[in-house]
Amino acid sequence: MEIENFDAMSVKILEGVVTKQPALDVFDAEITRLYEYKSRIANMKPSADIGWLKVNSQPLIKELQTIIENWIHRFTNYLLENSTRQLNNIAAFI
């Protein structure tokens, strides 16, 4: 049986894994910031009177909340997929 060198083993373990990612604190800060934005947007009034004009901002509020939810999902999904890929590669290697 041939013993593989470290570089060959690390390629097998880290296949498809992003190894140069920001620290978890960076992800946590960004996700927290997005939740704060979402909360502030949820507290906005759905309509406003500007002189004789009544403005309905409900569609804008819903769209902004959807965009924020999508970004939160992207960040958390990236962390989940990358961690799962690392664990699966380690299990396959073992």
N, C-alpha and C positions, 0 to 999 in steps of 0.2 A: 504494500500500500504506500502510495506516495504522499508525503507530507507537504501540504501547500504552504506557501509563504504568507506572511501577514497581509500583504497587499491583495492577494487573490482572495483571502478569506474576508477581508473588509469589503471588497466589491460585492461578494455574495450577500453579506449581511445587510449592507446599505443600499441594495438595488432598489432604485426608485424612491429613496428617502432623501428629503432635503435636509442636509446636515448643517447648513449655514442659515439658521433661522434666528429671528430675534428672541430674546429671553422671554419667558412666560410673563414677566412683569409688564413688558411692552404690550403683549396681547391683552392682559388684564386691564391695563390702563385704557387702551383703545375701546375695548368692549364696554367698560364702565362709562366712558365718555359718551358712547353711542346710546346707552340706556338713559343717561341724563338728558341727552337731546330728545329722545323719544318721550320722556316724562314731561319735559317742557313743552313740547309740541302738543301732547295730549291735554295740557291745561290751557291751551289757547281757546279763545272764543270762536265758535264755528261761524259766526257772522258778525259784521260790523257795519255801522251806518257812517258813510262819508258824505256829509251834506245831504243831498236828496237821493244819493245812490246807496243801495244796500248791497254789500259784498258778501257772498257766501264763500267762505274759505274752507268748508268741509272737504271738498274734493282734494284741495291742496294738502290739507292736514293728513288725509288718508294716504295720499301718494308719498308724502315724506315719511310717514310711519312705515310704509311698505319698503321704501328704499333703505331705511335704517335697519329694519328687520332682515333684509337681504344681506346687508354688510355684516350684521351680527352673526348670521348663519354662515357666511363665508369664513369669518375668522374662526368660529368654533368648529366648523366642519373641517377646515384645514388642520387644526390641532388634532382632531379625532382621527382623521385619515392618516396623517403622518405618524402618529403614535401607534395606530393599529398596524401600519405597514412595518414599522420598526419591530414591533413584537412578533409579527408573523415571520419576518425575515430571520429574527433571532431563533424562533422556534424551529423554522425549517433548517437553519444551520446546525442547531443542536441535534 
